[in-house]
Amino acid sequence: SITGQDITATGFNISATQRILQKFIAGISFGYENDVYSANSGETTTETNRVDNYLYVRPRLSYSFVRWCSASVFYEHRRTNSSQTSSSFYDNRIGMLLAAEF
């Protein structure tokens, strides 16, 4: 982001989960976001008229130790297509999450 710039983000996320046996949960998430960059200070540059479209898919597998504590592993593929070619990218990530819910 550049100083003097506004970003309008619009998107959605869809997720589904399925319990496997008693302790495992498989899940998948899909998401999309459209980001529109615009100048708010009267300056116009090539970056102030930029539009990005961001997509991701994230499958995960979780294990429930007890009702309030779980651990998950996930893979995420992200892709951004931008009207400014140097801002387009794709990425692959693997991660772990430990959650405690009270």
ABEGO torsion letter per residue (X at the ends): XBBGBBBBBBBBBBBBBBBBEAABBBBBBBBBBBBBBBBAAGBBBAAAABBBBBBBBBBBBBBBABAABBBBBBBBBBBBBBABAAABBBBBBBBBBBBBBX
